[in-house]
């Protein structure tokens, strides 16, 4: 995985609540078993109509919005437990998803795939949507080490929680196996002491 310490990026606002994993990546695209290509079909049924034409009204297709941060409505990632949803979002280019609530399984899948699910209060989320809609070039700064999200050029800032183990993994670019390998010397020393 890629190391994550601090991210400066504009954001795409998706002010929709209860976005489930089938909306993130429709079931008909779940035939592959590796992560490649899922980003092309992220939000497929919202990004395109049934004839394959671009839905220009959808936020991800709006040229004034861009960046590697998705700001979404409450209860993001609900529904089935497919890991493919995290693959699709990361494959599309997102590094952070901001919401006021995440489904637990989606949250775990995201963290396991180097995608930071950043939970904020409902009030902060509302303010964030307003700032981005007013100025789509607003830059957000996510500092994982300090566990802060700052809206550059404003006084908007919030702290966020993250599991300490997952934080360590993201900062170092570790998956679970990489983490164990980083502890190889301590593991071997422990084994020798037994």
FENUR-V66819 format. One record per helix or strand of 2 or more residues. SS is the DSSP state (H for helix, E for strand). FROM is the first residue (numbers start at 1). LEN is the number of residues. If there is no record, write none. Layout:
# FENUR-V66819
ss=SS from=FROM len=LEN
ss=SS from=FROM len=LEN
This chain:
# FENUR-V66819
ss=E from=6 len=4
ss=E from=11 len=4
ss=H from=21 len=4
ss=H from=27 len=3
ss=H from=38 len=4
ss=H from=44 len=4
ss=H from=59 len=3
ss=E from=69 len=4
ss=H from=84 len=9
ss=E from=96 len=4
ss=H from=104 len=9
ss=E from=116 len=4
ss=H from=122 len=13
ss=E from=140 len=4
ss=E from=148 len=4
ss=E from=157 len=3
ss=H from=164 len=9
ss=H from=176 len=7
ss=H from=184 len=9
